[in-house]
Amino acid sequence: MLYVQLTEPQRAELQQVSRQAVGRVALRAQMVLLSDRRYPVPQIAAIHGCGQDVVRGWLHRYQDRGVAGLEDLPRSGRPPKEPLARQIVDAQASQSPRCAGLVQACWTVPLLAAFLAARFHLALSASTLRRHLKAADWRWRRPRLAPASALPHKRDPEAPAKWAAIAAAAERAARGAGHLLFLDECDLHLLPVLRACWQQGPRLRVPTPGTNAKRAFFGALDAVTGAFHTADHDRKLAVHFVAFLEQLAAAYPTGPLVLVMDNVQTHHAKVVQRWLAAHPRVSVLWLPKYAGHEANPVERIWGLLKGEVAANRLAGSLAELTAGARRFFAALQPHPVPRSFFAEAA
């Protein structure tokens, strides 16, 4: 049976190492101290949760080289900068961003990397973070997939002329001769939006509300500055749209104001037409009929909103969901429309 016999100075030195050394060196010192107290190798291995050969190896190392033998031998390759990074990433990914006070419902690699750097001073590259996530069995996938029905392919014969007029208005706005705004509306539903996210274990199932509810949002994107103006109401009525137009007119009190919007019925309501007639400096350019969502750059803002605020989670109430949307808009960075957009859309 292997036992280590210690002198009093050796015992005192090992006790100090077991208290002050970091990580595995302290555990190895405890193995030697237990052996000095006549603990057999199998019992030491059981206490430390390791193999008996491991215990024997460190006891022999101590007998040959003393305390220096308990240190790790030099290894090839660069040691990890943060040995607990994988555990930290796994633990944080297991909690919703909302638990950390963020508005987003799901982690993305950039969002998680920024949060770890700010909260834990743990700087990880995107590739390293993905490696840690995959090693912890996280996978980027949708909770469920609901295919949408395709619309029949149609084209507005006036589309080229309409896009030419919009592009010309964009050129004037870029020169400072007026303003060009893209307008649109969307409904934010209490029923969760499903988006791909990191998941671990069985596929995530998102609960649905007993009764769905929605909040109407009006949005306008400044094509030049990228500023986004918004208002929300309980419904998308023509009077609410007129109130939004008043808000835009107040935000741009001088110069021609050109509004680009689609052909939904609300935009052609009589109360809207009367408002436009009373404000001659405000003019409207219509998007081509049958144009897809990509024809209006505001759709990208709606996509970001739903992805960060309403995706893969059931909000406690419509008021909570609306508050999250307002926080999203308050922090939204400018999204100017690139010049290439007009050429590609045409």
C-alpha positions as CSV (number, residue, x, y, z in Angstrom):
1,M,0.0,0.0,0.0
2,L,1.4,3.4,-1.0
3,Y,1.6,6.0,1.8
4,V,3.6,9.3,2.0
5,Q,5.6,9.9,5.2
6,L,5.9,13.7,5.9
7,T,8.2,15.6,8.2
8,E,6.7,18.5,10.2
9,P,8.2,21.2,7.9
10,Q,6.9,19.3,4.8
11,R,3.4,19.0,6.4
12,A,3.3,22.7,7.2
13,E,4.4,23.6,3.7
14,L,1.7,21.4,2.1
15,Q,-1.0,22.8,4.4
16,Q,0.0,26.3,3.3
17,V,-0.2,25.2,-0.4
18,S,-3.6,23.5,0.1
19,R,-4.9,26.8,1.5
20,Q,-3.3,29.3,-0.9
21,A,-2.6,27.5,-4.2
22,V,-5.1,27.9,-7.0
23,G,-7.2,25.0,-8.4
24,R,-5.7,21.6,-9.0
25,V,-2.4,22.3,-7.1
26,A,-4.3,22.7,-3.9
27,L,-6.2,19.5,-4.5
28,R,-3.0,17.6,-5.1
29,A,-1.5,18.9,-1.9
30,Q,-4.6,17.6,-0.1
31,M,-4.0,14.2,-1.6
32,V,-0.5,14.1,-0.1
33,L,-1.8,15.3,3.3
34,L,-4.5,12.6,3.3
35,S,-1.8,9.9,2.4
36,D,0.3,11.2,5.3
37,R,-2.8,10.6,7.5
38,R,-2.8,6.9,6.3
39,Y,-5.7,7.3,3.9
40,P,-5.4,4.5,1.3
41,V,-5.2,5.4,-2.4
42,P,-8.8,4.1,-3.2
43,Q,-10.3,6.3,-0.5
44,I,-8.4,9.4,-1.6
45,A,-9.5,8.8,-5.2
46,A,-13.1,8.5,-4.0
47,I,-12.9,11.7,-2.0
48,H,-11.6,13.7,-5.0
49,G,-13.6,12.0,-7.7
50,C,-10.7,10.8,-9.8
51,G,-8.9,7.6,-10.7
52,Q,-6.6,5.7,-8.4
53,D,-3.8,5.9,-11.0
54,V,-4.1,9.7,-10.9
55,V,-3.6,9.7,-7.1
56,R,-0.7,7.4,-7.3
57,G,0.9,9.5,-10.0
58,W,0.8,12.7,-7.9
59,L,2.0,10.9,-4.8
60,H,5.0,9.6,-6.7
61,R,5.6,13.1,-8.2
62,Y,5.7,14.6,-4.7
63,Q,8.1,11.9,-3.4
64,D,10.4,12.6,-6.4
65,R,10.3,16.4,-6.6
66,G,8.5,17.8,-3.5
67,V,5.9,20.6,-3.8
68,A,7.3,21.5,-7.3
69,G,6.2,18.1,-8.5
70,L,2.5,19.1,-7.9
71,E,2.6,21.8,-10.5
72,D,1.4,21.2,-14.1
73,L,4.1,20.3,-16.6
74,P,4.5,22.6,-19.5
75,R,2.1,21.8,-22.3
76,S,2.1,22.5,-26.0
77,G,-0.4,25.0,-27.3
78,R,-1.8,28.2,-25.8
79,P,-3.7,27.8,-22.5
80,P,-7.3,29.2,-22.5
81,K,-7.5,32.8,-21.5
82,E,-10.6,32.1,-19.4
83,P,-10.9,28.5,-18.2
84,L,-14.5,29.1,-17.1
85,A,-15.6,30.8,-20.3
86,R,-17.6,27.8,-21.6
87,Q,-19.5,27.4,-18.3
88,I,-20.3,31.1,-18.2
89,V,-21.5,31.1,-21.8
90,D,-23.7,28.1,-21.2
91,A,-25.2,29.5,-18.0
92,Q,-25.9,32.9,-19.6
93,A,-27.4,31.4,-22.7
94,S,-29.8,29.4,-20.5
95,Q,-31.4,32.7,-19.3
96,S,-33.5,35.0,-21.5
97,P,-31.9,38.4,-22.3
98,R,-34.9,39.9,-20.4
99,C,-33.5,38.4,-17.2
100,A,-30.6,40.8,-17.7
101,G,-32.8,43.8,-18.3
102,L,-32.6,43.7,-22.1
103,V,-35.5,44.2,-24.4
104,Q,-34.6,41.3,-26.7
105,A,-36.3,37.9,-26.3
106,C,-33.5,35.7,-27.6
107,W,-29.7,35.8,-27.7
108,T,-27.8,36.3,-30.9
109,V,-24.0,35.9,-31.0
110,P,-23.3,39.7,-31.2
111,L,-25.8,40.4,-28.4
112,L,-24.4,37.7,-26.1
113,A,-20.8,38.7,-26.8
114,A,-21.5,42.3,-26.0
115,F,-23.4,41.4,-22.8
116,L,-20.5,39.1,-21.6
117,A,-18.0,41.8,-22.2
118,A,-20.0,44.4,-20.3
119,R,-21.2,42.3,-17.4
120,F,-18.4,39.8,-16.9
121,H,-15.5,41.6,-18.7
122,L,-15.2,38.4,-20.7
123,A,-14.1,39.3,-24.2
124,L,-14.9,36.5,-26.7
125,S,-14.7,36.6,-30.5
126,A,-17.8,35.5,-32.5
127,S,-16.1,32.3,-33.6
128,T,-15.0,31.4,-30.0
129,L,-18.5,32.2,-28.7
130,R,-20.1,29.9,-31.3
131,R,-17.6,27.2,-30.4
132,H,-18.5,27.3,-26.8
133,L,-22.3,27.3,-27.6
134,K,-22.0,24.3,-29.9
135,A,-19.8,22.5,-27.3
136,A,-22.7,23.0,-24.8
137,D,-25.1,21.5,-27.3
138,W,-26.7,24.9,-28.3
139,R,-28.0,25.0,-31.9
140,W,-29.4,27.8,-33.9
141,R,-32.8,26.7,-35.2
142,R,-36.4,27.8,-35.3
143,P,-38.8,26.7,-32.5
144,R,-41.4,25.7,-35.2
145,L,-41.8,26.5,-38.8
146,A,-45.1,27.8,-40.3
147,P,-44.9,28.2,-44.1
148,A,-46.7,31.2,-45.6
149,S,-48.8,30.9,-48.7
150,A,-47.3,32.5,-51.7
151,L,-49.1,35.4,-53.5
152,P,-49.7,35.2,-57.2
153,H,-47.0,37.0,-59.2
154,K,-48.4,40.3,-60.5
155,R,-46.8,43.5,-61.6
156,D,-48.0,47.1,-61.7
157,P,-47.5,48.4,-65.3
158,E,-46.8,51.9,-63.8
159,A,-44.1,50.5,-61.6
160,P,-41.1,52.0,-63.6
161,A,-42.7,55.5,-63.5
162,K,-43.5,55.3,-59.8
163,W,-39.9,54.2,-59.0
164,A,-38.5,56.9,-61.1
165,A,-40.5,59.5,-59.2
166,I,-39.4,58.1,-55.9
167,A,-35.8,58.1,-57.0
168,A,-36.0,61.7,-58.1
169,A,-37.5,62.7,-54.8
170,A,-34.7,60.9,-53.0
171,E,-32.1,62.9,-55.1
172,R,-33.8,66.2,-54.1
173,A,-33.9,65.2,-50.4
174,A,-30.2,64.2,-50.5
175,R,-29.4,67.7,-51.8
176,G,-31.4,69.3,-49.0
177,A,-34.3,70.3,-51.2
178,G,-37.1,68.7,-49.1
179,H,-37.6,65.5,-47.2
180,L,-38.5,62.0,-48.3
181,L,-40.2,59.6,-45.8
182,F,-41.3,56.0,-46.3
183,L,-44.5,55.2,-44.4
184,D,-46.0,51.9,-43.3
185,E,-48.1,50.3,-40.5
186,C,-47.9,47.0,-38.7
187,D,-49.7,45.1,-35.9
188,L,-47.7,43.8,-33.0
189,H,-49.6,40.7,-31.7
190,L,-49.6,39.1,-28.3
191,L,-49.3,35.8,-30.2
192,P,-45.5,35.2,-30.3
193,V,-43.5,35.5,-33.5
194,L,-41.3,32.4,-34.2
195,R,-37.7,33.0,-35.1
196,A,-34.5,30.9,-35.1
197,C,-32.6,31.0,-31.8
198,W,-30.0,29.0,-29.8
199,Q,-31.7,26.0,-28.2
200,Q,-30.5,23.2,-26.0
201,G,-32.1,19.8,-25.6
202,P,-35.7,19.2,-26.9
203,R,-37.0,21.7,-29.4
204,L,-38.3,24.9,-27.7
205,R,-42.1,25.2,-27.6
206,V,-43.5,28.7,-27.1
207,P,-46.8,29.1,-25.3
208,T,-49.6,31.0,-26.9
209,P,-52.1,33.4,-25.3
210,G,-55.6,32.2,-24.5
211,T,-56.9,35.2,-26.5
212,N,-54.8,37.1,-29.0
213,A,-54.5,40.9,-28.9
214,K,-52.7,43.4,-31.0
215,R,-51.4,47.0,-31.0
216,A,-51.2,49.1,-34.2
217,F,-48.0,50.9,-35.0
218,F,-47.4,53.7,-37.6
219,G,-43.9,54.2,-38.8
220,A,-42.0,56.7,-41.1
221,L,-38.4,56.3,-42.1
222,D,-36.4,59.4,-43.3
223,A,-34.6,58.1,-46.4
224,V,-31.7,60.5,-45.9
225,T,-31.0,60.7,-42.2
226,G,-32.4,57.3,-41.3
227,A,-34.5,58.7,-38.4
228,F,-37.5,56.7,-37.6
229,H,-40.8,58.3,-36.4
230,T,-43.5,56.2,-34.8
231,A,-46.8,56.3,-33.1
232,D,-49.1,53.5,-31.7
233,H,-52.8,53.2,-31.2
234,D,-55.3,50.5,-30.4
235,R,-56.4,50.3,-34.0
236,K,-55.2,51.4,-37.5
237,L,-58.0,53.9,-38.2
238,A,-57.8,56.7,-40.7
239,V,-58.1,59.3,-37.9
240,H,-55.1,57.7,-36.2
241,F,-53.2,57.9,-39.5
242,V,-54.1,61.6,-39.8
243,A,-52.8,62.2,-36.3
244,F,-49.5,60.5,-37.4
245,L,-49.4,62.8,-40.4
246,E,-49.8,65.8,-38.0
247,Q,-46.8,64.4,-36.0
248,L,-44.7,64.2,-39.1
249,A,-45.6,67.7,-40.3
250,A,-44.6,69.1,-36.9
251,A,-41.3,67.2,-37.1
252,Y,-40.5,68.7,-40.6
253,P,-42.0,72.2,-40.3
254,T,-40.3,73.6,-43.4
255,G,-39.7,72.5,-47.0
256,P,-41.4,70.0,-49.2
257,L,-42.4,66.8,-47.5
258,V,-42.8,63.8,-49.7
259,L,-44.5,60.7,-48.3
260,V,-44.0,57.3,-50.0
261,M,-46.7,54.7,-49.0
262,D,-48.6,51.7,-50.3
263,N,-52.2,51.6,-51.5
264,V,-54.0,50.3,-48.4
265,Q,-57.5,51.6,-47.9
266,T,-56.7,53.8,-44.9
267,H,-54.3,55.9,-47.0
268,H,-57.1,56.7,-49.4
269,A,-59.7,57.6,-46.8
270,K,-61.6,60.9,-47.2
271,V,-60.3,62.3,-44.0
272,V,-56.7,61.7,-45.2
273,Q,-57.4,63.3,-48.5
274,R,-58.9,66.3,-46.8
275,W,-55.8,66.6,-44.6
276,L,-53.5,66.4,-47.7
277,A,-55.5,69.0,-49.5
278,A,-55.1,71.4,-46.5
279,H,-51.3,70.8,-46.4
280,P,-50.1,71.6,-50.0
281,R,-46.4,71.3,-49.1
282,V,-47.0,67.6,-48.3
283,S,-47.2,65.3,-51.3
284,V,-47.7,61.5,-51.7
285,L,-45.8,59.1,-54.0
286,W,-47.4,55.6,-54.2
287,L,-45.4,52.4,-54.2
288,P,-46.2,50.1,-57.1
289,K,-49.1,47.8,-56.7
290,Y,-48.3,44.2,-55.8
291,A,-44.9,45.2,-54.6
292,G,-43.4,42.9,-52.1
293,H,-42.4,43.8,-48.6
294,E,-38.8,44.5,-49.8
295,A,-40.1,47.5,-51.7
296,N,-40.6,49.4,-48.5
297,P,-37.5,49.8,-46.3
298,V,-39.8,50.3,-43.3
299,E,-40.5,46.6,-43.4
300,R,-36.9,46.0,-42.2
301,I,-37.6,48.1,-39.1
302,W,-40.8,46.0,-38.4
303,G,-38.8,42.8,-38.8
304,L,-36.2,44.0,-36.3
305,L,-39.0,45.1,-33.9
306,K,-40.7,41.7,-34.0
307,G,-37.5,39.8,-33.8
308,E,-36.1,41.6,-30.8
309,V,-39.4,42.3,-28.9
310,A,-42.0,39.7,-29.8
311,A,-40.1,36.6,-31.0
312,N,-40.2,33.3,-29.2
313,R,-41.8,34.6,-26.0
314,L,-45.3,35.2,-24.6
315,A,-45.5,38.6,-23.1
316,G,-47.4,38.9,-19.8
317,S,-49.8,41.4,-21.3
318,L,-50.3,43.7,-24.4
319,A,-49.2,46.7,-22.3
320,E,-45.9,44.9,-21.5
321,L,-45.4,44.1,-25.2
322,T,-46.1,47.7,-26.2
323,A,-43.7,49.1,-23.6
324,G,-41.0,46.8,-24.9
325,A,-41.7,48.1,-28.5
326,R,-41.4,51.7,-27.3
327,R,-38.1,51.0,-25.6
328,F,-36.9,49.4,-28.9
329,F,-37.8,52.5,-30.9
330,A,-36.2,54.8,-28.3
331,A,-32.9,52.9,-28.7
332,L,-33.1,52.4,-32.5
333,Q,-30.1,53.6,-34.4
334,P,-30.6,55.5,-37.7
335,H,-31.3,53.4,-40.8
336,P,-30.8,55.6,-43.8
337,V,-31.9,54.2,-47.1
338,P,-28.8,53.4,-49.3
339,R,-28.8,54.9,-52.8
340,S,-28.5,51.4,-54.3
341,F,-32.0,50.6,-52.9
342,F,-33.7,52.8,-55.5
343,A,-31.8,51.2,-58.5
344,E,-32.4,47.7,-57.2
345,A,-36.1,48.3,-56.5
346,A,-36.7,49.8,-59.9
